Amino acid sequence: MPSKVVVAFVVLAVAAQAFCCCSILGPEPPYTVDPSDEALERLQERMREIEAEDDGSFRIIITEEEMTSLAVEMLEDMDDPPPLSQPQVLFRNDRVETYATIHASDATDVQGMLAFTVDIQDGEVVVTVEEIDLGPLPIPESLTEMVTETLNEALDEWILSNKSDYVITDIRIGDKKATIFGQVLDKQ
């Protein structure tokens, strides 16, 4: 998550702490997903060895454990990581729910949740943020829109920098898994 979004979360959390003089707990994931090196290796292996059907189509299933493990690795690999820890990525309610602890200050940690849908529109992967939850803080619509825009820009940049031999044609979020459908491009 880009730093300017995290800064907005932190400012809101610190302001709420100052005004209510109470502990901000925030949303907790309904269950825990433990990241593991093995889960990350399984996902990376499947991504390297995409097997297409005769018509060039393929399907990849990603579990919550695999996605959470990838999120943990991505945070660890960042040169300037956002003040987040303990990410949890859940696939539920037809959307992706990402929970994390946000380190608002040395003395204040806030639990946060970002929920979004992922669709294919005009051949492009599009993220739509549906909910941002930082406990007692009301989240303005403008922040939700800014996060949606930032996530889509980051996704576009990642897709462009990781050009591949396939396109994603559909993404379905199910109970504890995401299924990605795609088509291998002809190399002519």
C-alpha positions as CSV (number, residue, x, y, z in Angstrom):
1,M,0.0,0.0,0.0
2,P,1.5,3.3,-1.0
3,S,2.8,5.5,1.8
4,K,0.3,8.4,1.3
5,V,-2.6,6.1,2.0
6,V,-1.0,4.8,5.1
7,V,-0.2,8.3,6.3
8,A,-3.9,9.2,5.9
9,F,-4.8,6.1,8.0
10,V,-2.3,7.1,10.7
11,V,-3.5,10.7,10.8
12,L,-7.1,9.5,11.3
13,A,-6.1,7.0,14.0
14,V,-4.0,9.5,15.9
15,A,-6.8,12.1,15.7
16,A,-9.3,9.6,17.0
17,Q,-7.0,8.6,19.9
18,A,-6.6,12.3,20.9
19,F,-10.3,13.1,20.8
20,C,-11.7,10.0,22.5
21,C,-8.8,9.3,25.0
22,C,-9.5,5.6,24.7
23,S,-7.9,2.6,23.2
24,I,-8.7,2.1,19.5
25,L,-9.1,-1.6,18.9
26,G,-10.5,-1.6,15.4
27,P,-11.7,-4.6,13.4
28,E,-10.2,-8.0,14.0
29,P,-10.2,-10.8,11.3
30,P,-12.9,-13.4,12.0
31,Y,-10.2,-16.1,11.9
32,T,-6.5,-16.2,11.7
33,V,-4.5,-17.2,8.6
34,D,-0.9,-18.2,9.3
35,P,1.6,-17.3,6.6
36,S,4.2,-19.9,5.7
37,D,7.2,-20.3,3.4
38,E,5.7,-23.5,2.1
39,A,2.4,-21.7,1.1
40,L,4.4,-19.0,-0.7
41,E,6.5,-21.6,-2.5
42,R,3.3,-23.5,-3.7
43,L,1.9,-20.3,-5.1
44,Q,5.1,-19.3,-6.8
45,E,5.5,-22.8,-8.3
46,R,1.9,-22.7,-9.7
47,M,2.5,-19.3,-11.2
48,R,5.7,-20.4,-12.9
49,E,4.0,-23.5,-14.3
50,I,0.7,-22.3,-15.7
51,E,-0.8,-25.1,-17.7
52,A,-3.2,-24.1,-20.3
53,E,-6.0,-26.2,-21.8
54,D,-6.0,-26.9,-25.6
55,D,-7.8,-23.6,-26.2
56,G,-5.2,-21.7,-24.3
57,S,-7.4,-21.0,-21.2
58,F,-6.1,-21.7,-17.7
59,R,-7.3,-21.4,-14.1
60,I,-5.3,-20.8,-10.9
61,I,-6.7,-21.1,-7.4
62,I,-5.1,-19.1,-4.7
63,T,-5.7,-19.8,-1.0
64,E,-5.8,-17.3,1.8
65,E,-2.7,-18.8,3.3
66,E,-0.9,-18.3,0.0
67,M,-2.0,-14.7,-0.4
68,T,-1.3,-13.8,3.2
69,S,2.2,-15.4,2.8
70,L,2.7,-13.3,-0.3
71,A,1.6,-10.1,1.5
72,V,4.0,-10.8,4.4
73,E,6.9,-11.3,1.9
74,M,6.1,-8.2,0.0
75,L,6.1,-6.1,3.2
76,E,9.5,-7.6,4.2
77,D,11.0,-6.9,0.8
78,M,10.1,-3.2,0.7
79,D,12.9,-0.7,1.1
80,D,10.5,1.7,2.9
81,P,7.6,-0.4,4.2
82,P,4.4,1.2,5.4
83,P,3.9,1.1,9.2
84,L,1.9,-2.2,8.9
85,S,2.4,-5.6,10.4
86,Q,0.5,-8.9,10.7
87,P,-1.3,-8.8,7.4
88,Q,-4.2,-11.2,6.9
89,V,-5.8,-11.6,3.5
90,L,-9.2,-13.3,3.6
91,F,-11.4,-14.2,0.6
92,R,-15.0,-13.9,1.8
93,N,-18.2,-12.1,1.0
94,D,-17.3,-12.1,-2.7
95,R,-14.4,-9.7,-1.9
96,V,-10.9,-9.5,-0.6
97,E,-10.7,-8.4,3.0
98,T,-7.2,-7.4,4.2
99,Y,-6.6,-6.9,7.9
100,A,-3.4,-5.5,9.4
101,T,-2.1,-3.8,12.5
102,I,-1.2,-0.1,11.7
103,H,1.5,1.4,13.9
104,A,0.1,4.9,14.4
105,S,2.8,5.9,16.9
106,D,5.2,4.3,19.3
107,A,2.4,3.8,21.8
108,T,-0.6,3.3,19.5
109,D,-1.4,0.4,17.3
110,V,-4.7,0.4,15.3
111,Q,-6.3,-2.6,13.8
112,G,-7.5,-1.8,10.3
113,M,-9.4,-3.5,7.5
114,L,-9.6,-2.8,3.8
115,A,-12.2,-4.6,1.7
116,F,-12.3,-4.5,-2.0
117,T,-13.6,-6.3,-5.1
118,V,-11.6,-7.3,-8.1
119,D,-13.2,-7.3,-11.6
120,I,-12.3,-7.3,-15.2
121,Q,-13.5,-4.3,-17.1
122,D,-12.6,-3.8,-20.8
123,G,-9.9,-6.4,-20.5
124,E,-8.3,-4.7,-17.4
125,V,-8.1,-5.8,-13.8
126,V,-10.0,-3.2,-11.7
127,V,-10.0,-2.9,-7.9
128,T,-13.0,-1.2,-6.2
129,V,-12.6,-0.4,-2.5
130,E,-15.9,-1.1,-0.7
131,E,-14.9,-0.6,2.9
132,I,-12.2,0.9,5.1
133,D,-12.5,0.2,8.8
134,L,-10.4,1.8,11.5
135,G,-12.6,1.1,14.5
136,P,-14.5,4.1,15.7
137,L,-13.3,6.4,12.9
138,P,-15.7,7.4,10.2
139,I,-14.0,7.1,6.9
140,P,-14.8,9.8,4.3
141,E,-15.8,8.7,0.9
142,S,-13.0,10.8,-0.6
143,L,-10.4,8.6,1.2
144,T,-12.1,5.4,-0.1
145,E,-12.0,6.9,-3.6
146,M,-8.3,7.9,-3.2
147,V,-7.4,4.4,-2.0
148,T,-9.2,2.8,-4.9
149,E,-7.4,5.1,-7.4
150,T,-4.0,4.4,-5.7
151,L,-4.5,0.6,-5.7
152,N,-5.5,0.6,-9.4
153,E,-2.5,2.8,-10.3
154,A,-0.2,0.4,-8.4
155,L,-1.8,-2.6,-10.0
156,D,-1.5,-1.1,-13.5
157,E,2.2,-0.3,-12.8
158,W,2.8,-3.9,-11.6
159,I,1.1,-5.4,-14.6
160,L,3.1,-3.3,-17.0
161,S,6.4,-4.1,-15.3
162,N,5.6,-7.8,-15.2
163,K,4.5,-8.3,-18.8
164,S,3.6,-11.9,-19.4
165,D,2.4,-14.3,-22.0
166,Y,-1.2,-14.4,-20.7
167,V,-4.1,-12.2,-19.9
168,I,-6.5,-12.5,-16.9
169,T,-10.1,-12.9,-18.2
170,D,-12.0,-13.4,-14.9
171,I,-11.5,-13.4,-11.1
172,R,-13.9,-15.0,-8.7
173,I,-13.6,-14.6,-5.0
174,G,-15.1,-17.5,-3.1
175,D,-15.0,-18.8,0.4
176,K,-11.3,-18.9,1.5
177,K,-10.0,-18.9,-2.1
178,A,-9.7,-16.8,-5.2
179,T,-9.9,-18.3,-8.7
180,I,-8.2,-16.5,-11.5
181,F,-9.1,-17.4,-15.1
182,G,-6.9,-16.5,-18.0
183,Q,-5.9,-17.0,-21.6
184,V,-2.4,-17.7,-22.9
185,L,-1.5,-15.2,-25.7
186,D,-0.3,-16.5,-29.0
187,K,3.4,-15.8,-29.6
188,Q,3.3,-14.9,-33.3
